Amino acid sequence: MPRMTKKTFQTLQDLAACVGQEVAVSDWITITQAQVNQFAEATGDHQWIHVDVERAKAGPFGGPIAHGFLTLSLLPRFFEAALDVVESRMGVNYGLNRVRFMSPVPVGKRLRARMKLLTAEPIADDGIQMTWEATIELEGAAKPACVAESVVRRYR
């Protein structure tokens, strides 16, 4: 499968000009049981539908599934892989407006994100605050795994 091309913008203003558009699509990544187990260790969420492979096979999803918050936590990875602003020294997560987990993510399946820029507003210190609609697609599924409105600040 061909890799997606990383979108590169010279300035924050160039990126801001894309309000209302799908700006980037990430490459697919495969969710592994090791990732799920590490996330369970980091968060203390050891629910059997995530970490007990044998029990999960007999459960409602036919196998272990990723934590919803694991899926959400991949947003920075998707953004990093899909777009870059040359004249930006850093970006920070500012928060989330809305998040919905719409489909379970079985271990072994692949995810990617589509990023649509909803708003872009100047902020202090030569920055811009952007609101993104991130649709995390589950390969082969009718509905996305997650749709989140992510608020990000980037600085020149």
C-alpha positions as a LaTeX table, in Angstrom:
\begin{tabular}{lrrr}
\hline
Residue & $x$ (\AA) & $y$ (\AA) & $z$ (\AA) \\
\hline
Met1 & 0.00 & 0.00 & 0.00 \\
Pro2 & 1.43 & 3.42 & $-0.90$ \\
Arg3 & 2.52 & 5.73 & 1.88 \\
Met4 & 0.78 & 9.05 & 2.28 \\
Thr5 & 2.82 & 12.13 & 1.49 \\
Lys6 & 3.53 & 14.35 & 4.48 \\
Lys7 & 2.06 & 17.83 & 3.93 \\
Thr8 & 4.60 & 20.57 & 4.53 \\
Phe9 & 3.71 & 24.22 & 5.05 \\
Gln10 & 6.30 & 26.98 & 5.18 \\
Thr11 & 4.44 & 29.20 & 7.67 \\
Leu12 & 1.59 & 29.01 & 10.16 \\
Gln13 & $-0.27$ & 31.47 & 7.93 \\
Asp14 & 0.01 & 29.03 & 5.03 \\
Leu15 & $-1.58$ & 26.35 & 7.20 \\
Ala16 & $-4.25$ & 28.75 & 8.51 \\
Ala17 & $-5.31$ & 29.40 & 4.92 \\
Cys18 & $-6.63$ & 25.82 & 4.83 \\
Val19 & $-9.54$ & 26.39 & 7.23 \\
Gly20 & $-12.51$ & 24.32 & 6.12 \\
Gln21 & $-10.38$ & 21.79 & 4.25 \\
Glu22 & $-9.10$ & 18.30 & 4.87 \\
Val23 & $-5.42$ & 19.11 & 5.26 \\
Ala24 & $-3.79$ & 15.73 & 5.71 \\
Val25 & $-4.30$ & 11.99 & 5.95 \\
Ser26 & $-1.85$ & 9.90 & 7.96 \\
Asp27 & $-0.40$ & 6.54 & 7.06 \\
Trp28 & $-2.01$ & 3.43 & 8.51 \\
Ile29 & $-0.65$ & 2.05 & 11.78 \\
Thr30 & $-1.32$ & $-1.38$ & 13.21 \\
Ile31 & $-2.55$ & $-1.70$ & 16.79 \\
Thr32 & $-0.63$ & $-4.43$ & 18.62 \\
Gln33 & $-1.34$ & $-6.33$ & 21.81 \\
Ala34 & 1.98 & $-5.02$ & 23.16 \\
Gln35 & 0.73 & $-1.43$ & 22.73 \\
Val36 & $-2.54$ & $-2.30$ & 24.46 \\
Asn37 & $-0.69$ & $-3.96$ & 27.34 \\
Gln38 & 1.69 & $-1.00$ & 27.72 \\
Phe39 & $-1.25$ & 1.40 & 27.74 \\
Ala40 & $-2.96$ & $-0.72$ & 30.41 \\
Glu41 & 0.21 & $-0.55$ & 32.53 \\
Ala42 & 0.52 & 3.21 & 32.08 \\
Thr43 & $-3.12$ & 3.94 & 32.93 \\
Gly44 & $-4.06$ & 1.14 & 35.31 \\
Asp45 & $-6.93$ & 0.10 & 33.02 \\
His46 & $-6.53$ & $-3.67$ & 32.96 \\
Gln47 & $-10.07$ & $-4.53$ & 31.88 \\
Trp48 & $-10.14$ & $-8.03$ & 30.42 \\
Ile49 & $-11.54$ & $-6.91$ & 27.04 \\
His50 & $-8.14$ & $-5.27$ & 26.50 \\
Val51 & $-5.53$ & $-7.47$ & 28.16 \\
Asp52 & $-6.90$ & $-11.01$ & 28.63 \\
Val53 & $-6.56$ & $-12.37$ & 25.10 \\
Glu54 & $-8.17$ & $-15.76$ & 25.75 \\
Arg55 & $-11.14$ & $-14.37$ & 27.67 \\
Ala56 & $-11.56$ & $-11.59$ & 25.11 \\
Lys57 & $-11.85$ & $-14.17$ & 22.31 \\
Ala58 & $-15.07$ & $-15.37$ & 23.96 \\
Gly59 & $-16.22$ & $-11.82$ & 24.68 \\
Pro60 & $-18.47$ & $-9.46$ & 22.77 \\
Phe61 & $-15.78$ & $-8.34$ & 20.29 \\
Gly62 & $-14.28$ & $-11.76$ & 19.43 \\
Gly63 & $-10.85$ & $-10.73$ & 20.69 \\
Pro64 & $-9.06$ & $-8.00$ & 22.58 \\
Ile65 & $-9.72$ & $-4.38$ & 21.67 \\
Ala66 & $-7.69$ & $-1.22$ & 22.18 \\
His67 & $-8.70$ & 1.18 & 24.90 \\
Gly68 & $-10.65$ & 4.13 & 23.52 \\
Phe69 & $-8.16$ & 6.47 & 25.16 \\
Leu70 & $-5.29$ & 4.58 & 23.50 \\
Thr71 & $-6.90$ & 5.32 & 20.15 \\
Leu72 & $-7.29$ & 8.98 & 21.13 \\
Ser73 & $-3.71$ & 9.18 & 22.42 \\
Leu74 & $-2.44$ & 8.42 & 18.91 \\
Leu75 & $-3.48$ & 11.88 & 17.69 \\
Pro76 & $-0.02$ & 13.44 & 18.18 \\
Arg77 & 1.53 & 10.54 & 16.27 \\
Phe78 & $-0.91$ & 11.00 & 13.40 \\
Phe79 & $-0.31$ & 14.76 & 13.27 \\
Glu80 & 3.48 & 14.36 & 13.43 \\
Ala81 & 3.44 & 11.84 & 10.59 \\
Ala82 & 1.01 & 13.73 & 8.37 \\
Leu83 & 1.98 & 17.40 & 8.47 \\
Asp84 & 4.79 & 19.82 & 9.25 \\
Val85 & 5.21 & 23.59 & 9.45 \\
Val86 & 8.79 & 24.62 & 8.65 \\
Glu87 & 8.64 & 27.95 & 10.50 \\
Ser88 & 7.11 & 26.56 & 13.71 \\
Arg89 & 9.32 & 25.93 & 16.71 \\
Met90 & 6.77 & 23.93 & 18.71 \\
Gly91 & 3.22 & 22.79 & 19.07 \\
Val92 & 1.24 & 21.95 & 22.19 \\
Asn93 & $-2.00$ & 20.11 & 22.81 \\
Tyr94 & $-4.45$ & 22.62 & 24.25 \\
Gly95 & $-7.39$ & 20.30 & 24.75 \\
Leu96 & $-10.38$ & 18.61 & 23.22 \\
Asn97 & $-13.84$ & 19.99 & 22.53 \\
Arg98 & $-15.63$ & 16.77 & 21.69 \\
Val99 & $-14.67$ & 13.11 & 21.44 \\
Arg100 & $-16.71$ & 10.12 & 20.36 \\
Phe101 & $-15.59$ & 6.49 & 20.22 \\
Met102 & $-17.73$ & 5.06 & 17.45 \\
Ser103 & $-16.25$ & 1.62 & 16.74 \\
Pro104 & $-14.15$ & $-0.79$ & 18.80 \\
Val105 & $-10.57$ & $-1.25$ & 17.57 \\
Pro106 & $-9.59$ & $-4.92$ & 17.49 \\
Val107 & $-5.95$ & $-5.71$ & 18.16 \\
Gly108 & $-4.19$ & $-6.34$ & 14.86 \\
Lys109 & $-6.31$ & $-3.86$ & 12.91 \\
Arg110 & $-5.04$ & $-0.67$ & 11.31 \\
Leu111 & $-5.93$ & 2.96 & 11.99 \\
Arg112 & $-5.25$ & 6.24 & 10.22 \\
Ala113 & $-6.43$ & 9.79 & 10.74 \\
Arg114 & $-7.99$ & 12.35 & 8.46 \\
Met115 & $-7.38$ & 15.91 & 9.69 \\
Lys116 & $-9.72$ & 18.73 & 8.76 \\
Leu117 & $-8.82$ & 22.23 & 9.93 \\
Leu118 & $-11.96$ & 23.82 & 11.42 \\
Thr119 & $-10.56$ & 27.08 & 12.82 \\
Ala120 & $-7.27$ & 28.96 & 13.02 \\
Glu121 & $-6.95$ & 32.04 & 15.22 \\
Pro122 & $-3.89$ & 34.13 & 16.10 \\
Ile123 & $-2.76$ & 34.00 & 19.74 \\
Ala124 & $-0.02$ & 35.75 & 21.74 \\
Asp125 & 3.67 & 34.97 & 21.29 \\
Asp126 & 3.49 & 34.63 & 17.50 \\
Gly127 & 1.18 & 31.66 & 17.72 \\
Ile128 & $-1.96$ & 30.24 & 16.24 \\
Gln129 & $-4.69$ & 28.19 & 17.90 \\
Met130 & $-6.22$ & 25.61 & 15.61 \\
Thr131 & $-9.23$ & 23.39 & 16.04 \\
Trp132 & $-9.02$ & 20.17 & 14.08 \\
Glu133 & $-11.61$ & 17.55 & 13.33 \\
Ala134 & $-9.64$ & 14.32 & 13.51 \\
Thr135 & $-11.44$ & 11.29 & 12.14 \\
Ile136 & $-9.60$ & 8.13 & 13.12 \\
Glu137 & $-10.56$ & 5.51 & 10.58 \\
Leu138 & $-10.57$ & 1.79 & 11.25 \\
Glu139 & $-9.54$ & $-0.02$ & 8.09 \\
Gly140 & $-12.49$ & $-1.85$ & 6.55 \\
Ala141 & $-15.06$ & $-0.50$ & 9.04 \\
Ala142 & $-18.20$ & 1.38 & 8.05 \\
Lys143 & $-17.82$ & 3.86 & 10.91 \\
Pro144 & $-14.68$ & 5.55 & 12.25 \\
Ala145 & $-13.09$ & 4.33 & 15.44 \\
Cys146 & $-13.05$ & 7.85 & 16.87 \\
Val147 & $-13.92$ & 11.39 & 15.90 \\
Ala148 & $-12.33$ & 14.11 & 18.00 \\
Glu149 & $-12.16$ & 17.88 & 17.94 \\
Ser150 & $-8.58$ & 18.58 & 18.92 \\
Val151 & $-7.36$ & 22.04 & 19.88 \\
Val152 & $-3.68$ & 22.63 & 19.16 \\
Arg153 & $-1.46$ & 25.68 & 19.60 \\
Arg154 & 1.59 & 26.19 & 17.40 \\
Tyr155 & 4.20 & 28.87 & 17.73 \\
Arg156 & 6.54 & 30.47 & 15.22 \\
\hline
\end{tabular}
